[in-house]
Amino acid sequence: MTEEEMRKRLLALRLEHRDLDAAIDALTSAGTRDQLQIARLKKRKLLLRDQIAMIEDYLIPDIIA
């Protein structure tokens, strides 16, 4: 995967992460009793966060000063 493809993937992951956050907020504020669905969305959101962190770590290497 090229750096440009990784940057596009990163943008897509961030967008999906934001969408999941909005969906979770909407379900909780609506008083939905479907805790299983909310838990699944939160788990997916955590997996996305891990993928985002992995790509960011690759694209922005640590520089020891």
C-alpha positions as CSV (number, residue, x, y, z in Angstrom):
1,M,0.0,0.0,0.0
2,T,1.4,3.4,-1.0
3,E,1.6,6.3,1.3
4,E,-1.2,8.1,-0.6
5,E,-3.4,5.0,-0.3
6,M,-2.7,4.9,3.4
7,R,-3.7,8.6,3.8
8,K,-7.0,7.9,1.9
9,R,-7.7,4.9,4.1
10,L,-6.9,7.0,7.2
11,L,-9.5,9.6,6.1
12,A,-12.1,6.9,5.5
13,L,-11.4,5.3,8.9
14,R,-11.7,8.7,10.7
15,L,-15.0,9.4,8.9
16,E,-16.4,6.0,9.9
17,H,-15.3,6.6,13.4
18,R,-17.1,9.9,13.6
19,D,-20.2,8.3,12.1
20,L,-20.2,5.6,14.7
21,D,-19.8,8.2,17.4
22,A,-22.8,10.0,16.1
23,A,-24.8,6.8,15.9
24,I,-23.9,5.8,19.5
25,D,-24.9,9.3,20.7
26,A,-28.2,9.1,18.9
27,L,-29.0,5.7,20.3
28,T,-28.2,6.6,23.8
29,S,-30.0,10.0,23.8
30,A,-33.1,8.3,22.2
31,G,-33.2,6.0,25.2
32,T,-32.8,2.9,23.2
33,R,-32.8,-0.2,25.3
34,D,-30.8,-2.2,22.7
35,Q,-27.6,-2.3,24.7
36,L,-26.2,-5.1,22.6
37,Q,-26.3,-2.9,19.5
38,I,-24.7,-0.1,21.3
39,A,-22.0,-2.4,22.6
40,R,-21.3,-3.7,19.1
41,L,-21.0,-0.1,17.8
42,K,-18.6,0.8,20.6
43,K,-16.5,-2.3,19.9
44,R,-16.3,-1.4,16.2
45,K,-15.4,2.1,17.1
46,L,-12.5,0.8,19.2
47,L,-11.3,-1.4,16.4
48,L,-11.3,1.6,14.1
49,R,-9.3,3.6,16.6
50,D,-6.7,0.9,16.7
51,Q,-6.5,0.9,12.9
52,I,-6.2,4.7,12.8
53,A,-3.4,4.6,15.4
54,M,-1.5,2.0,13.5
55,I,-1.6,3.9,10.2
56,E,-0.8,7.2,12.0
57,D,2.2,5.5,13.6
58,Y,3.4,4.3,10.2
59,L,2.9,7.7,8.5
60,I,4.3,9.8,11.3
61,P,7.5,8.1,12.5
62,D,8.9,8.8,16.0
63,I,11.9,11.2,15.8
64,I,14.3,10.9,18.6
65,A,15.7,14.3,19.4
